[in-house]
Amino acid sequence: MNTRSRVLSTFRALHRTRKIIFKNDTVALMAAQQEINAKYREHKNENDTEKISELLQIAVDAETLLRETVVQAKKSQSGNYEVTFTKNTHFLDNFPFQEDADLPNPRTKKKSAKNKETFTESKNTNR
């Protein structure tokens, strides 16, 4: 498949996925359409085949990510959310939260006295 065909193919695939994923959500449909079109227009005059291949891979990855991970959620009259999945939605294993889990404390960055001296000395030498 030549480069032009691959570009058009990924462009159409992104738009097909957009229509499926954001079905019945006009705002999201329009925003995704504008973003896809803007990105393709931005690189319309690209001639470097390596750069084009890189951009095509990004487009394929974006289409896969949209197709497999994005879901629609609507608030129902009862106040709960109804989630719409597609046949391609990828589910991860879900582990219940454990209240008594032993979580490590987050690390904090400590400044040493040596770094402070070096910084002060370099400030003074620049004057």
Contact map, one row per residue, 1 for C-alpha under 8 A:
1110110000000000000000000000000000000000000000000000000000000000000000000000000000000000000000000000000000000000000000000000000
1111110000000000000000000000000000000000000000000000000000000000000000000000000000000000000000000000000000000000000000000000000
1111111000000000000000000000000000000000000000000000000000000000000000000000000000000000000000000000000000000000000000000000000
0111111100000000000000000000000000000000000000000000000000000000000000000000000000000000000000000000000000000000000000000000000
1111111110000000000000000000000000000000000000000000000000000000000000000000000000000000000000000000000000000000000000000000000
1111111111000000000000000000000000000000000000000000000100000000000000000000000000000000000000000000000000000000000000000000000
0011111111100000000000000000000000000000000000000000000100000000000000000000000000000000000000000000000000000000000000000000000
0001111111110000000000000000000000000000000000000000000000000000000000000000000000000000000000000000000000000000000000000000000
0000111111111000000000000000000000000000000000000000000000000000000000000000000000000000000000000000000000000000000000000000000
0000011111111100000000000000000000000000000000000000000100110000000000000000000000000000000000000000000000000000000000000000000
0000001111111110000000000000000000010001000000000000000000100000000000000000000000000000000000000000000000000000000000000000000
0000000111111111000000000000000000000000000000000000000000000000000000000000000000000000000000000000000000000000000000000000000
0000000011111111100000000000000000000000000000000000000000000010000000000000000000000000000000000000000000000000000000000000000
0000000001111111110000000000000000010000000000000000000000100110000000000000000000000000000000000000000000000000000000000000000
0000000000111111111000000000000010010000000000000000000000000000000000000000000000000000000000000000000000000000000000000000000
0000000000011111111100000000000000000000000000000000000000000000000000000000000000000000000000000000000000000000000000000000000
0000000000001111111110000000000000000000000000000000000000000010011000000000000000000000000000000000000000000000000000000000000
0000000000000111111111100000100110000000000000000000000000000000010000000000000000000000000000000000000000000000000000000000000
0000000000000011111111100000100000000000000000000000000000000000000000000000000000000000000000000000000000000000000000000000000
0000000000000001111111100000000000000000000000000000000000000000000000000000000000000000000000000000000000000000000000000000000
0000000000000000111111100000000000000000000000000000000000000000011001110000000000000100000000000000000000000000000000000000000
0000000000000000011111111101100000000000000000000000000000000000000000010000000000000000000000000000000000000000000000000000000
0000000000000000011111111100100000000000000000000000000000000000000000000000000000000000000000000000000000000000000000000000000
0000000000000000000001111100000000000000000000000000000000000000000000000000000000000000000000000000000000000000000000000000000
0000000000000000000001111111100000000000000000000000000000000000000000000000000000000000000000000000000000000000000000000000000
0000000000000000000001111111110000000000000000000000000000000000000000000000000000000000000000000000000000000000000000000000000
0000000000000000000000001111111000000000000000000000000000000000000000000000000000000000000000000000000000000000000000000000000
0000000000000000000001001111111100000000000000000000000000000000000000000000000000000000000000000000000000000000000000000000000
0000000000000000011001101111111110000000000000000000000000000000000000000000000000000000000000000000000000000000000000000000000
0000000000000000000000000111111111000000000000000000000000000000000000000000000000000000000000000000000000000000000000000000000
0000000000000000000000000011111111100000000000000000000000000000000000000000000000000000000000000000000000000000000000000000000
0000000000000000010000000001111111110000000000000000000000000000000000000000000000000000000000000000000000000000000000000000000
0000000000000010010000000000111111111000000000000000000000000000000000000000000000000000000000000000000000000000000000000000000
0000000000000000000000000000011111111100000000000000000000000000000000000000000000000000000000000000000000000000000000000000000
0000000000000000000000000000001111111110000000000000000000000000000000000000000000000000000000000000000000000000000000000000000
0000000000100110000000000000000111111111000000000000000000000000000000000000000000000000000000000000000000000000000000000000000
0000000000000000000000000000000011111111100000000000000000000000000000000000000000000000000000000000000000000000000000000000000
0000000000000000000000000000000001111111110000000000000000000000000000000000000000000000000000000000000000000000000000000000000
0000000000000000000000000000000000111111111000000000000000000000000000000000000000000000000000000000000000000000000000000000000
0000000000100000000000000000000000011111111100000000000000000000000000000000000000000000000000000000000000000000000000000000000
0000000000000000000000000000000000001111111100000000000000000000000000000000000000000000000000000000000000000000000000000000000
0000000000000000000000000000000000000111111110000000000000000000000000000000000000000000000000000000000000000000000000000000000
0000000000000000000000000000000000000011111111000000000000000000000000000000000000000000000000000000000000000000000000000000000
0000000000000000000000000000000000000001111111000000000000000000000000000000000000000000000000000000000000000000000000000000000
0000000000000000000000000000000000000000011111100000000000000000000000000000000000000000000000000000000000000000000000000000000
0000000000000000000000000000000000000000001111110011000000000000000000000000000000000000000000000000000000000000000000000000000
0000000000000000000000000000000000000000000011111011000000000000000000000000000000000000000000000000000000000000000000000000000
0000000000000000000000000000000000000000000001111111000000000000000000000000000000000000000000000000000000000000000000000000000
0000000000000000000000000000000000000000000000111111100000000000000000000000000000000000000000000000000000000000000000000000000
0000000000000000000000000000000000000000000000011111110000000000000000000000000000000000000000000000000000000000000000000000000
0000000000000000000000000000000000000000000001111111111000000000000000000000000000000000000000000000000000000000000000000000000
0000000000000000000000000000000000000000000001111111111100000000000000000000000000000000000000000000000000000000000000000000000
0000000000000000000000000000000000000000000000001111111110000000000000000000000000000000000000000000000000000000000000000000000
0000000000000000000000000000000000000000000000000111111111000000000000000000000000000000000000000000000000000000000000000000000
0000000000000000000000000000000000000000000000000011111111100000000000000000000000000000000000000000000000000000000000000000000
0000011001000000000000000000000000000000000000000001111111110000000000000000000000000000000000000000000000000000000000000000000
0000000000000000000000000000000000000000000000000000111111111000000000000000000000000000000000000000000000000000000000000000000
0000000000000000000000000000000000000000000000000000011111111100000000000000000000000000000000000000000000000000000000000000000
0000000001100100000000000000000000000000000000000000001111111110000000000000000000000000000000000000000000000000000000000000000
0000000001000000000000000000000000000000000000000000000111111111000000000000000000000000000000000000000000000000000000000000000
0000000000000000000000000000000000000000000000000000000011111111100000000000000000000000000000000000000000000000000000000000000
0000000000000100000000000000000000000000000000000000000001111111110000000000000000000000000000000000000000000000000000000000000
0000000000001100100000000000000000000000000000000000000000111111111000000000000000000000000000000000000000000000000000000000000
0000000000000000000000000000000000000000000000000000000000011111111100000000000000000000000000000000000000000000000000000000000
0000000000000000000000000000000000000000000000000000000000001111111111000000000000000000000000000000000000000000000000000000000
0000000000000000110010000000000000000000000000000000000000000111111111000000000000000000000000000000000000000000000000000000000
0000000000000000100010000000000000000000000000000000000000000011111111000000000000000001100000000000000000000000000000000000000
0000000000000000000000000000000000000000000000000000000000000001111111000000000000000001110000000000000000000000000000000000000
0000000000000000000000000000000000000000000000000000000000000000111111100000000000000000110000000000000000000000000000000000000
0000000000000000000010000000000000000000000000000000000000000000111111110000000000000000100000000000000000000000000000000000000
0000000000000000000010000000000000000000000000000000000000000000000011111000000000111100100000000000000000000000000000000000000
0000000000000000000011000000000000000000000000000000000000000000000001111100000000111000000000000000000000000000000000000000000
0000000000000000000000000000000000000000000000000000000000000000000000111110000011110000000000000000000000000000000000000000000
0000000000000000000000000000000000000000000000000000000000000000000000011111000011100000000000000000000000000000000000000000000
0000000000000000000000000000000000000000000000000000000000000000000000001111101111000000000000000000000000000000000000000000000
0000000000000000000000000000000000000000000000000000000000000000000000000111111111000000000000000000000000000000000000000000000
0000000000000000000000000000000000000000000000000000000000000000000000000011111100000000000000000000000000000000000000000000000
0000000000000000000000000000000000000000000000000000000000000000000000000001111100000000000000000000000000000000000000000000000
0000000000000000000000000000000000000000000000000000000000000000000000000011111110000000000000000000000000000000000000000000000
0000000000000000000000000000000000000000000000000000000000000000000000000011111111000000000000000000000000000000000000000000000
0000000000000000000000000000000000000000000000000000000000000000000000001111001111100000000000000000000000000000000000000000000
0000000000000000000000000000000000000000000000000000000000000000000000001111000111110000000000000000000000000000000000000000000
0000000000000000000000000000000000000000000000000000000000000000000000111100000011111000000000000000000000000000000000000000000
0000000000000000000000000000000000000000000000000000000000000000000000111000000001111100000000000000000000000000000000000000000
0000000000000000000000000000000000000000000000000000000000000000000000110000000000111110100000000000000000000000000000000000000
0000000000000000000010000000000000000000000000000000000000000000000000100000000000011111100000000000000000000000000000000000000
0000000000000000000000000000000000000000000000000000000000000000000000000000000000001111100000000000000000000000000000000000000
0000000000000000000000000000000000000000000000000000000000000000001100000000000000000111110000000000000000000000000000000000000
0000000000000000000000000000000000000000000000000000000000000000001111100000000000001111111000000000000000000000000000000000000
0000000000000000000000000000000000000000000000000000000000000000000110000000000000000001111100000000000000000000000000000000000
0000000000000000000000000000000000000000000000000000000000000000000000000000000000000000111110000000000000000000000000000000000
0000000000000000000000000000000000000000000000000000000000000000000000000000000000000000011111000000000000000000000000000000000
0000000000000000000000000000000000000000000000000000000000000000000000000000000000000000001111100000000000000000000000000000000
0000000000000000000000000000000000000000000000000000000000000000000000000000000000000000000111110000000000000000000000000000000
0000000000000000000000000000000000000000000000000000000000000000000000000000000000000000000011111000000000000000000000000000000
0000000000000000000000000000000000000000000000000000000000000000000000000000000000000000000001111100000000000000000000000000000
0000000000000000000000000000000000000000000000000000000000000000000000000000000000000000000000111110000000000000000000000000000
0000000000000000000000000000000000000000000000000000000000000000000000000000000000000000000000011111100000000000000000000000000
0000000000000000000000000000000000000000000000000000000000000000000000000000000000000000000000001111100000000000000000000000000
0000000000000000000000000000000000000000000000000000000000000000000000000000000000000000000000000111110000000000000000000000000
0000000000000000000000000000000000000000000000000000000000000000000000000000000000000000000000000111111000000000000000000000000
0000000000000000000000000000000000000000000000000000000000000000000000000000000000000000000000000001111100000000000000000000000
0000000000000000000000000000000000000000000000000000000000000000000000000000000000000000000000000000111110000000000000000000000
0000000000000000000000000000000000000000000000000000000000000000000000000000000000000000000000000000011111000000000000000000000
0000000000000000000000000000000000000000000000000000000000000000000000000000000000000000000000000000001111100000000000000000000
0000000000000000000000000000000000000000000000000000000000000000000000000000000000000000000000000000000111110000000000000000000
0000000000000000000000000000000000000000000000000000000000000000000000000000000000000000000000000000000011111000000000000000000
0000000000000000000000000000000000000000000000000000000000000000000000000000000000000000000000000000000001111100000000000000000
0000000000000000000000000000000000000000000000000000000000000000000000000000000000000000000000000000000000111110000000000000000
0000000000000000000000000000000000000000000000000000000000000000000000000000000000000000000000000000000000011111000000000000000
0000000000000000000000000000000000000000000000000000000000000000000000000000000000000000000000000000000000001111101100000000000
0000000000000000000000000000000000000000000000000000000000000000000000000000000000000000000000000000000000000111111100000000000
0000000000000000000000000000000000000000000000000000000000000000000000000000000000000000000000000000000000000011111110000000000
0000000000000000000000000000000000000000000000000000000000000000000000000000000000000000000000000000000000000001111111000000000
0000000000000000000000000000000000000000000000000000000000000000000000000000000000000000000000000000000000000011111111100000000
0000000000000000000000000000000000000000000000000000000000000000000000000000000000000000000000000000000000000011111111110000000
0000000000000000000000000000000000000000000000000000000000000000000000000000000000000000000000000000000000000000111111111000000
0000000000000000000000000000000000000000000000000000000000000000000000000000000000000000000000000000000000000000011111111100000
0000000000000000000000000000000000000000000000000000000000000000000000000000000000000000000000000000000000000000001111111110000
0000000000000000000000000000000000000000000000000000000000000000000000000000000000000000000000000000000000000000000111111111000
0000000000000000000000000000000000000000000000000000000000000000000000000000000000000000000000000000000000000000000011111111100
0000000000000000000000000000000000000000000000000000000000000000000000000000000000000000000000000000000000000000000001111111110
0000000000000000000000000000000000000000000000000000000000000000000000000000000000000000000000000000000000000000000000111111111
0000000000000000000000000000000000000000000000000000000000000000000000000000000000000000000000000000000000000000000000011111111
0000000000000000000000000000000000000000000000000000000000000000000000000000000000000000000000000000000000000000000000001111111
0000000000000000000000000000000000000000000000000000000000000000000000000000000000000000000000000000000000000000000000000111111
0000000000000000000000000000000000000000000000000000000000000000000000000000000000000000000000000000000000000000000000000011111
